[in-house]
Amino acid sequence: MKGGRMPLADEPPPRFVIRDARRGDLEPLLRLSRILDSINLPTEREDMRRMIARSRRSFARTLGNRAHGAYVFVAEDRLTRRLAGGSMIIAKHGTPDSPHFYLEIGSDERYSRTLRKMFRHSYLHLHHSMDGPTEVGGLIVEPRLRRHPARLGTQLSFARFLYIAMHRSRFERDVIAEMKPPLNAKGENRFWQSYGARVTGLTFRQADKLSTKDKEFIPALFPNVPIYTCMLPPEVQQEIGTVGVETKGAVRLLEHVGLRFLNHIDPFDAGPYYGARIDEVTAVREASRVRLQPDSGGAPSRRKTHLIAIERRGFLAFRALGRRRGDVLHLAPAIFAALGLRPQTVATALPIP
């Protein structure tokens, strides 16, 4: 053993695997979505049931239109068979039936010669797209496992890009991610209270639930003229386009692979949209096809952490140390036994932090 690190052949098999959601995941996924109030994943039982059914059809490619695809991933603890988290991909966020609405942040300069004063004002302007991008979202991790050495948040986040790389033709040119904004001590969104609630007469929950089924009220009731942010309370102005403390780690992961703030925010809660061209996302570009082979021993310095995905009666991904040589990725023999893999199994691998 060199440098206090065990040989690759002695590495234990992964405790967690990432797989596609199944019918039996309904209750545990619902529990997680209600605890963490994740973006995209439903908090109502029937809505979650429909989402899982849609996901299963998406993975199986039995949907009539690829734009309707929604792919739900879950992290499963192999020791307890309990779910530890989830994430998802929405193949196309923005169609003629359900446009993608967002507020674009702009600026406007005003100058008075009489007063010799100049002001630079930020404003928000409502836009929409009926030919929208792919969206990644739904990232949730069981609170007690957020600091687990397996880095479940990283696995669940990167699994989405790994799947996109495996099935590039199912997704759009661009990808976006909506991030959760800060909330006040009561768990309420200040931007909605200062803006959306006043123009719709709805609570945030009412508007959010309605928008999943019918977005007509957004262009009908939201102002279609620039809204100057200086008209909003100072504490609301400061939070526009920012994220809560618990979301900063997810933002760092997205920035690591090339997504950037688009100067767009959600019209309900002012949470920022991050995005990029899919083919420029490093987690998509760096994914590659490999053959898996049991390791018989090699230089520890050549080991790298990978997220490895196979498709065998569904999607399965796991985090493991691997030693790459050409198109062969050498893994600990225990992984093959634990996951029922055979030598020369074809997989897609992505180096991850």
N, C-alpha and C positions, 0 to 999 in steps of 0.2 A: 504494500500500500504506500503510494508516494504522496507526500504533502498532506497526509491525513485524509485522503480521499480514496474510497473503495474502488476496486477495478470495475469497469463497466459491466462485466459479466455478473457481478454480484449486486448490481442495482436492483432494488425491489420493484415489483410491478406497480403501476399507478393505482392510487386509491380511488381516484375519481375518473369517470369517463364522461364525455359529452356525446349525447345522442339526440335523435329526433324525438319529439314529444309523442306520447301514446295516449290512448283513451284513459288508461289507468292513472295518468298523471294529473287528471282534472283537479282533484281536491288538493294535493300538495302544491300545484301551481297556483291555484286560487288563493291558498293560504299565503304564499310568498307575495303574490301581487297585491294582496290586501295589506300585508304588513308594510311593504316598501312603496306601495303606490307607484309602481313603475310606469313610465311612458310606454304606450302601445299595448301592453298586456292588460286584458280586461280584468275588472274586479267583480263582475257579476257572473254567477255560475253559468247561466245559459249562454252568455256572450263568450265565456271561456270555452264552453263545450263546442260552440261553432268555430272558434278560432283553432282549436286542436283538430277538428275535423277538416278545416280548410288547410291546415298545415300538412296533415297526413296525405291529402290529395295533391298538395304541391310537391312534396317529396316523391310521391309515386307518379307524378307527371300525368295525372288524370283530370286536371283542370282544362276547361275548354279554351281558356285565354291565359297565357303566361303572365299577363299584367295583373291578374288577380291573385298571384302567388303570395303566400305568407308562410314563412318557414320558422317554426318554433324549436329552439334547441334547449335541452335541459342538461344540467350536471347531476350525475347520479353517484352517490357514495357506494362503492362496490362492497364495503363492509356491512353497511346497514340497509342498503337498497333505498335509502331516503334521498329525496331531491335536495340539492344544495344550492341551486340557482337556475337561472334561465336567461335566454336572449333570443332575438328574432331578427328576421329580414322581411321587409315588405318589398316585394318585387318592383312595384311601381306606386309611388306616392304622388298622385295627381292624375286624374282621368277626367273625361267630360262628365261622367256621372258623379265624381267626387274629386273636385279640384284641390290642389295643394295651395292653401292660403298662407301668406306670410306678410309681415310688415318689414319693409326695407328701411334701413336707417340712412337718412341723407342729411345734408347740411345746406344752409342758406345764409348768405351774408347780407346784412343790411347796414346802410350808412346814412347818417343825417349830416348834411353840410352845415345846417343851422346849429345843431348841437355839437358838431364835431365828435360824434360818437359812432363807433362801428360795433355791430353785434354779429356773432356767428351762431346761428341757431341750429340745433339738431331737430330733425323732424322724422315722423314715422308715416309711411305711405303704404296702404294696403295694395297688394298684388296677388295674382293667382296664376297657376299653371295647370293646364289640362293635359300636358304631356310631361309629367313629372319624373323625378329621379327615383332610383332605388333608395330605400331608407333602412338603416340599421338602428335597432332600438331594443327595448324590452330587457335591458341588462339588469339583472337582480342577483344578489348573492345573499344567502342566509346570513343574518347579522353576526352570529357567533363564529362564522367561518370566513369573515372578511379578511382576516390577517393570517389565514392558513398558509403554510409554506408552499402549498400547491398553486397558489395565486389563481384562484378560481375566476376572479374577475377578468384577468388577462386571458385565460383560456376561453371563457364564454365570449369575450369580445372578439378575439382573433378567429374563433371557429366560424364566425359569420363571413369573414373575408376569405378564409380558406375554402368555404363552400362556394362562394362566388367565383373564386378562381377555378374550382373544379367544374363549374357549370356556367361559364361566362355568358353564354347565349341567352340565358333565362333572365338576365338583368339589364339595366339601362346603361347609358353612357356615363352618368354621374351618380354619386352616392351622397346622401346627407344623413346627418344624425341630429336629432333634437335633444338638447340637454336640459335637465331640470334646473329651474332657477331657485334663488333663495326663497324661503318662506318665513313668515313672522313667527312669533312665539306660539301662536295658536294654530300654526300649520296652514295659514291662509296666504293667498297670493296677493300682494299689495297692488300689483299692476292691474289685475282683473278688477279689484275693488275700485280703483281710480278711473278705469277706462271701460272695460268690457261690460261690467255690471251696469254702468250708467247708460250705455247705448243699447243694451238688450233687455234689461230688467230681469236677467237670469242670474242665479248663483253660478259659481264656477263649475260645480258638479253637474248642474242641469245643462249648461252649455256644452261641457265636455262630453257628456253622454249623448246629447242630441247630435253633436257633430259627427259621431261615429256612424250615424244612420242617415242624416240629412244636414247638409251644410248650407242650405238655401238662405238661412237667416243671417249668415255672415255677410255676403255682399248686399243683402237687403237692408241690414241695420247698421253695419259698421260704416263710419264716414269714408267716402271715397276721395277725400282731399287730405293733404298733408296735415298731420297733427303735431304741433310744436311741443317738444318735450318740456320746455320751460313752463308750460301750463300745468304740468303734473307736480305733485308734491316732491320736494328735494330727495326724500328717501326712496321714492319710486324711480326718479331719474337715475340715481346711483346704481340701481339694480338692473336696469335695462341691458340685456345681453350678457349678464353675468350668471354664474352658477352657484349652487349651494356648496357648502364645505364637503358634503358626502359625494358630490359629483365631480370634484376636481381630479380625482384619480382617473376617472373614465375619460375626461377631457385630455389628460396627459397621454393616455394610450392612443387616442385618436390623432393627436398632434404627432405622436411618434411615428405613425404610419403615413402621415402626409395630409390629413384633413385640417382645414383652417376655417376660422370664423368667416362666414359669408356676408356679414353685415345684414343678415336677415334674422328676425326674431319671430317667435310664435305669437299670433295675434291675441291669444288668451292670456298667457302668463309671462310673455316677454323673455322666455328662455331662448338661448342662442341656437342657431342652426350652424353646424359645421359641415363642410363638404369638400369634395374633390372629384376629379375625373377618376373613374374606377381603375382604368389602366395605369394611372399614376400612383395609386396607393401601393406602398411598398409591401404590405401584407398580401396583396394580390400578385404583384410582380414576382415576389420571391418564392411563392409556392411552386413546387415542382413535383413531378412524378418520380417515384422511387420504387425499388424493390427492397423489401424488408428481409434482413438476414440475421440470425442469431450471432452474437459477437463471441469470438473465441479469445478475445484479449487484444488490446492495442494501446496506443499512447493515450493516457488520460487527457493530455493537453488538447487533443483533437475532438474531444466530446463537446457537443453543443446541445442546448435544450431545444427541442422541436415540439410542435403540435402536429400530430400525425393523424390522418383521416383515411378510413377505408369505408367502402360501401358494400355491406354484406347483410342482406335482409334489412336494409336501412342504413342510416348514417351513424358512424361511430368514430370519435376522435379521442385522443389521449395525449398527455404530456409526458415526454420521456427524454432522457439523455441519449444521444445517438452519435455515431461516428460515421461520417459520410465519406464514401470513396466512389467517385463516379456517380452512377445512378443507383448505387446500393447504399442503404442506410443500415448500419449495424446496431442492433438493440440488445439489451440484456435477455438471455434465454428465458428468464422467469416471465417476461412480458408475453412471450409466445404461449407459454403454458397457461398463464392466467387469463388471457383474452382469447384463447383458442385460435391463434394465428399459425399459419404454416410458413415455412421458409419460402422465399420468393413471392410472398404476398405483395401485390401491387397496391401502392398507397400514394397519397399526396402529402408532402411534408413541408412545414413552414418553420424556419428558425424564429423563436420568440424570446422576449426578454426573460 
